[in-house]
Structure formats: C-alpha cells, structure tokens
Amino acid sequence: MTDDGYAELTSALRGFLDAVATAGPHDQVQALTDDLRRWTAILAESRQEEGKRVFGERFDLPDRGQTLTPVFAPQVVTTSKVEGTAWFGDYFHGSNGAAHGGTLPLLFDEVFGHIAVERGSRARTAYLHTDFRSVTPIGVDLQVRAWVERAEGRKLFLAADLRDGEVVCAEAEALFVLLRDGAP
Ligand SMILES: CCCCCCCCCCCC(=O)SCCNC(=O)CCNC(=O)[C@H](O)C(C)(C)COP(=O)(O)OP(=O)(O)OC[C@H]1O[C@@H](n2cnc3c(N)ncnc32)[C@H](O)[C@@H]1OP(=O)(O)O
C-alpha cells in the first residue's frame, strides 16, 4: 500500500459520513457547510479524468479508495471465488437498525467485481438479483462470499451470500458479461 495518506482519508471520510448519518440538529451546521464548500472548491481545482483518480481506482487501498460501497475486506480472492468480511456503517442505515436494501446489491456488485478482475477480464454486470433473507445489521462484521457458478463463452454466472454468523442476511445471483475487444 502506498503511504500517501489516502487510506487514512478514506477511513476519515467513512467516519464523517457515519457521523453525518447519525447526527441530530447541530449549532455548527453552517460552519460545517462552509468548510465543505471550501474543500469542494479546492478539490475541484485538481479534478482528473478517469484513470488518474484515487476514488475507486487505487487497488492498493482498502475499498479501492472509495466510500460508495460498504466496507469490504477480502480474505480470499481467486478466479473462482471471493471470501471476506463486510461492514455496513451508519451511513448505510435504512430503518429500524437494518441496512438500506439498495446497499446490498451495491456490496454484491463490488464483491463479484473482484472475481472478474482476478480473472483479468473487463466485464460488466448484465443483471444482479438480490434476495433479502434477513435484515442486515449495521456496525457488525459480516461474512460475504461469492463464487462462479458457471462460465459460458463471455458469460460469467455468479452467486453470493452474506451472513451474520449462522444467519443468512442476503443471497445474490449475477451475470457478468466479458466485454468484446474495443468495447468502451
Ligand atoms: C481488486 C479489486 C477489484 C474490485 C473491482 C470492483 C468493480 C466493481 C464492479 C462493478 C461492475 C459494474 O457494475 S458494471 C456497470 C453496470 N453494468 C452496466 O452498465 C452494463 C450495461 N450493459 C452493457 O454494457 C451490455 O448490455 C453488456 C456489456 C452487459 C452486454 O453487451 P454485449 O457485450 O454487447 O453483449 P450481448 O451480445 O448483448 O450479450 C452477451 C450475452 O449475454 C446475454 N445477456 C446480456 N445481458 C443480459 C441480461 N440482462 N440478462 C440475461 N442475459 C443477458 C446475451 O443474451 C448474450 O447471450 P448469448 O446470446 O451469447 O448466449
């Protein structure tokens, strides 16, 4: 991992988003807004084209340096399976202590993507089906795994599940299609 501060920035940004998501009314809200706008302007000056950015493009950083998805820490990554832990911060809260339903396919897409990348393939998600089996708790280490069911030509059929101990929170099935040479 390159020690240029971006791993810490990603972690700090996640913490900030979790704090925003759980904060009540605050007397410093205008100061915060002003700070955010100031930093937005500073960062806008160094806007980069895709391929030269950090967010989501730095494979040496946790979560590729992005905060779009819940935390995913892979422990096993092969061309046929991925296993690791997932963690949904408060930012991903939906209601009644459960993760927002839309964030589960977001996690699964990311996890499936590791298999495609490990296979050296440029691929895109054609479909991703999620079954919500039990509420996904916030702030708990969860176990996630994904595997290749079968490959047919350019089509990669994938499956995954997310567990809280013995409890299955969600399952997913997806089709990733390997891109043709020259596809954008
Ligand atoms: C280290 C950390 C890394 C971590 C890295 C983590 C990265 C995160 C990964 C995120 C991945 C994404 O979200 S990607 C972004 C979301 N996805 C997209 O935007 C995709 C939008 N759609 C497309 O671009 C296109 O439709 C494609 C690429 C999916 C397919 O187009 P194509 O290449 O022209 O192929 P096409 O001929 O249409 O289809 C090929 C075969 O697939 C079948 N097929 C295509 N779509 C479907 C479908 N929805 N349902 C069933 N079957 C389908 C066709 O029938 C055909 O079967 P047959 O006739 O051959 O039998």
PDBQT file of the ligand as one rigid body, heavy atoms in Angstrom, charges set to zero:
ROOT
HETATM    1  C1  LIG A 201      -9.088  -5.613  -6.856  1.00  0.00    +0.000 C 
HETATM    2  C2  LIG A 201     -10.499  -5.067  -6.605  1.00  0.00    +0.000 C 
HETATM    3  C3  LIG A 201     -11.376  -5.051  -7.755  1.00  0.00    +0.000 C 
HETATM    4  C4  LIG A 201     -12.757  -4.641  -7.470  1.00  0.00    +0.000 C 
HETATM    5  C5  LIG A 201     -13.461  -4.191  -8.677  1.00  0.00    +0.000 C 
HETATM    6  C6  LIG A 201     -14.862  -3.927  -8.412  1.00  0.00    +0.000 C 
HETATM    7  C7  LIG A 201     -15.512  -3.341  -9.602  1.00  0.00    +0.000 C 
HETATM    8  C8  LIG A 201     -16.972  -3.232  -9.407  1.00  0.00    +0.000 C 
HETATM    9  C9  LIG A 201     -17.687  -3.997 -10.499  1.00  0.00    +0.000 C 
HETATM   10  C10 LIG A 201     -18.880  -3.241 -10.933  1.00  0.00    +0.000 C 
HETATM   11  C11 LIG A 201     -19.375  -3.821 -12.240  1.00  0.00    +0.000 C 
HETATM   12  C12 LIG A 201     -20.477  -2.980 -12.744  1.00  0.00    +0.000 C 
HETATM   13  O1  LIG A 201     -21.295  -2.547 -12.001  1.00  0.00    +0.000 OA
HETATM   14  S1  LIG A 201     -20.551  -2.624 -14.385  1.00  0.00    +0.000 SA
HETATM   15  C13 LIG A 201     -21.736  -1.325 -14.502  1.00  0.00    +0.000 C 
HETATM   16  C14 LIG A 201     -23.182  -1.824 -14.537  1.00  0.00    +0.000 C 
HETATM   17  N1  LIG A 201     -23.436  -2.535 -15.787  1.00  0.00    +0.000 N 
HETATM   18  C15 LIG A 201     -23.584  -1.891 -16.920  1.00  0.00    +0.000 C 
HETATM   19  O2  LIG A 201     -23.551  -0.661 -17.029  1.00  0.00    +0.000 OA
HETATM   20  C16 LIG A 201     -23.784  -2.785 -18.122  1.00  0.00    +0.000 C 
HETATM   21  C17 LIG A 201     -24.694  -2.161 -19.183  1.00  0.00    +0.000 C 
HETATM   22  N2  LIG A 201     -24.897  -3.156 -20.247  1.00  0.00    +0.000 N 
HETATM   23  C18 LIG A 201     -23.936  -3.374 -21.170  1.00  0.00    +0.000 C 
HETATM   24  O3  LIG A 201     -22.909  -2.644 -21.229  1.00  0.00    +0.000 OA
HETATM   25  C19 LIG A 201     -24.146  -4.512 -22.106  1.00  0.00    +0.000 C 
HETATM   26  O4  LIG A 201     -25.526  -4.835 -22.160  1.00  0.00    +0.000 OA
HETATM   27  C20 LIG A 201     -23.347  -5.749 -21.703  1.00  0.00    +0.000 C 
HETATM   28  C21 LIG A 201     -21.818  -5.421 -21.654  1.00  0.00    +0.000 C 
HETATM   29  C22 LIG A 201     -23.750  -6.318 -20.328  1.00  0.00    +0.000 C 
HETATM   30  C23 LIG A 201     -23.569  -6.838 -22.758  1.00  0.00    +0.000 C 
HETATM   31  O5  LIG A 201     -23.380  -6.273 -24.053  1.00  0.00    +0.000 OA
HETATM   32  P1  LIG A 201     -22.565  -7.041 -25.198  1.00  0.00    +0.000 P 
HETATM   33  O6  LIG A 201     -21.134  -7.184 -24.799  1.00  0.00    +0.000 OA
HETATM   34  O7  LIG A 201     -22.881  -6.325 -26.464  1.00  0.00    +0.000 OA
HETATM   35  O8  LIG A 201     -23.155  -8.485 -25.182  1.00  0.00    +0.000 OA
HETATM   36  P2  LIG A 201     -24.564  -9.057 -25.714  1.00  0.00    +0.000 P 
HETATM   37  O9  LIG A 201     -24.297  -9.615 -27.064  1.00  0.00    +0.000 OA
HETATM   38  O10 LIG A 201     -25.676  -8.073 -25.536  1.00  0.00    +0.000 OA
HETATM   39  O11 LIG A 201     -24.820 -10.215 -24.641  1.00  0.00    +0.000 OA
HETATM   40  C24 LIG A 201     -23.871 -11.250 -24.494  1.00  0.00    +0.000 C 
HETATM   41  C25 LIG A 201     -24.603 -12.465 -23.950  1.00  0.00    +0.000 C 
HETATM   42  O12 LIG A 201     -25.116 -12.099 -22.654  1.00  0.00    +0.000 OA
HETATM   43  C26 LIG A 201     -26.557 -12.214 -22.644  1.00  0.00    +0.000 C 
HETATM   44  N3  LIG A 201     -27.100 -11.116 -21.839  1.00  0.00    +0.000 N 
HETATM   45  C27 LIG A 201     -26.769  -9.823 -21.878  1.00  0.00    +0.000 A 
HETATM   46  N4  LIG A 201     -27.469  -9.110 -20.970  1.00  0.00    +0.000 NA
HETATM   47  C28 LIG A 201     -28.271  -9.998 -20.359  1.00  0.00    +0.000 A 
HETATM   48  C29 LIG A 201     -29.254  -9.882 -19.317  1.00  0.00    +0.000 A 
HETATM   49  N5  LIG A 201     -29.520  -8.722 -18.704  1.00  0.00    +0.000 N 
HETATM   50  N6  LIG A 201     -29.880 -10.992 -18.922  1.00  0.00    +0.000 NA
HETATM   51  C30 LIG A 201     -29.614 -12.211 -19.486  1.00  0.00    +0.000 A 
HETATM   52  N7  LIG A 201     -28.695 -12.366 -20.472  1.00  0.00    +0.000 NA
HETATM   53  C31 LIG A 201     -28.041 -11.281 -20.908  1.00  0.00    +0.000 A 
HETATM   54  C32 LIG A 201     -26.960 -12.104 -24.102  1.00  0.00    +0.000 C 
HETATM   55  O13 LIG A 201     -28.209 -12.737 -24.333  1.00  0.00    +0.000 OA
HETATM   56  C33 LIG A 201     -25.829 -12.850 -24.769  1.00  0.00    +0.000 C 
HETATM   57  O14 LIG A 201     -26.017 -14.224 -24.610  1.00  0.00    +0.000 OA
HETATM   58  P3  LIG A 201     -25.671 -15.290 -25.799  1.00  0.00    +0.000 P 
HETATM   59  O15 LIG A 201     -26.543 -14.893 -26.954  1.00  0.00    +0.000 OA
HETATM   60  O16 LIG A 201     -24.212 -15.069 -26.086  1.00  0.00    +0.000 OA
HETATM   61  O17 LIG A 201     -25.980 -16.611 -25.192  1.00  0.00    +0.000 OA
ENDROOT
TORSDOF 0
